[in-house]
């Protein structure tokens, strides 16, 4: 049923329309015509909403719209609801303030925020027993690159009640929502790749960046270039990463065999196909990160990173954080577009213009067992 006016006001509108048009109106079948309504709840407002049904008796009947009522005027279309003005978020600092406000909101009002396409964000961790904040954008020292999401995901974190942080009450639960969206956890599967809390603490870092699908030039202080981490793009930066991860740079790039086997394949499928090789190297179906002295492990197998799909996949997991949920499609397992920036910039460098980084601490409780995302 379509209500367009109330009480006597609606009746006056119908009468005025009848005087002007003098043709009739199409009413819903449940009600019939004014003066002989079939139900007690029927009013003159119960006209069929479709303009085509209101063109005449033939349209009303042939389209199974309703009942044509001669001599009754068609109600004018209702005035559209005024659009709710959006709050435009154009700087990293504004986003950090908006995220905190969203968490504390008593109700969610739909698409309230509009986020600038220049903003990107990442959830990063640091060992709170050793330092007081992240020192580089990826958080954990030694990471060659950092993972980010763009404006679309940042908007959903602010606007969505179902997948974002709107009204979740605590920053801890906001982190859980973000972690699900960006592929750090899978609540349904009971899987988590978050660093343990304690001793780790998490922050959300927001920066201005540009999608160039190129690596950031070392001399470009304050600038952050990002690329979409398809398998092709991710494997393209492996050679450049060796200096940061292994201390030396083997003169090789991932082979066609490595690229071919990794592209289009999930970790689960690759593990199943090469289970013995993975297990011999200490990996499991749910964990592809080499424990212990990872640098020494891969330094001894440096050329295999370029020639062996299993070693290459473990390298990407260990140093690039390409965990088993990573798909290589440019989209997270949570359905958000993802990006990487290489090399991983220091916080000091991205605090400068034009990146203007802002860092929001999730203030996770540091008591054992106090934090959980219910995986």
Beta strands, then each sheet from edge to edge (+ up, - down):
strand 1: 24-27
strand 2: 67-70
strand 3: 87-89
strand 4: 113-115
strand 5: 119-127
strand 6: 145-149
strand 7: 185-186
strand 8: 191-192
strand 9: 200-208
strand 10: 210-211
strand 11: 225-226
strand 12: 338-342
strand 13: 358-361
sheet 1: 1+ 2-
sheet 2: 3+ 4+
sheet 3: 5+ 9- 13+
sheet 4: 6+ 12-
sheet 5: 7+ 8-
sheet 6: 10+ 11+
end
